[in-house]
Amino acid sequence: MSSGSGPIRILVADDQADVRSAFRMILDAQPDMAVVAEAADGAAAVAEARRLRPDVVLADIRMPKLDGLEVTRQLAGECKVIVVTTFDLDEYVHTALRHGAAGFLLKRSGPVLLIEAVRAAMAGDALISPQVTVRLLRHMAAPADDPRAGTGPVATAPPIAGPVEELTTREREIAELVADGATNAEIGAGLFISPGTVKNHLANVQRKLGARNRVGIAAWVWEQAAGSR
């Protein structure tokens, strides 16, 4: 595992060679990251992860031999596993989170979110694609007799009693955009501020709310909206 003095060591597991190549290109371009191995199936991913002990494994869901969910279950206690997939079916998301995934990304989320997810996992956070976050929170907020209701990622987004400090107008605005599924880049573009400034505001929001991640921020916004209805 990385001691903090070297780059984050990453294993990419996907049965499509072009996807592995694209991820390697994106991640190797970061000064603090290095792809140390690739795997074309789930069994190879588990074997390589146990041999090389990377910091992070990026695992596609639909792979031969072992799927990404089983890879997550087997490796979650040994390294950070981020599920990266084309498919955002609720059952996949919930299972991945229950198995201890350190993130759930849609492949269409783009390179910026991929990089953010790796860094978030190393910081002990769990980044979930904004599109998935919004749907999960709607699922969680649905009344018990609503067919959308279910367990949801409760461990990822625990109820928040209230902010330790009141949010500023800008912080509340950014929190609401997170709940709408916007990425940092989209928030920055919409508010005419840099992604770095957005990140700083989000850090303040997390601290004030006692939220662990973006899902926690979004959950708080949804709770506020539900309470005002």
Salt bridges, closest charged atoms under 4 A:
ASP14 OD2 - LYS107 NZ 2.80
ASP28 OD2 - ARG24 NH1 3.57
ASP32 OD2 - ARG119 NE 2.90
GLU38 OE1 - ARG20 NE 3.04
GLU38 OE2 - ARG24 NE 2.66
ASP41 OD2 - LYS65 NZ 3.94
GLU48 OE1 - ARG51 NH2 2.98
ASP60 OD1 - LYS107 NZ 3.57
GLU70 OE2 - ARG73 NH2 2.62
GLU78 OE2 - ARG50 NH2 3.16
ASP88 OD2 - ARG108 NH2 3.93
ASP88 OD2 - ARG135 NH1 3.12
ASP90 OD1 - ARG135 NE 2.74
ASP146 OD2 - ARG148 NH2 3.16
GLU165 OE2 - ARG207 NH1 2.68
GLU171 OE1 - LYS208 NZ 2.78
GLU173 OE1 - ARG170 NE 3.00
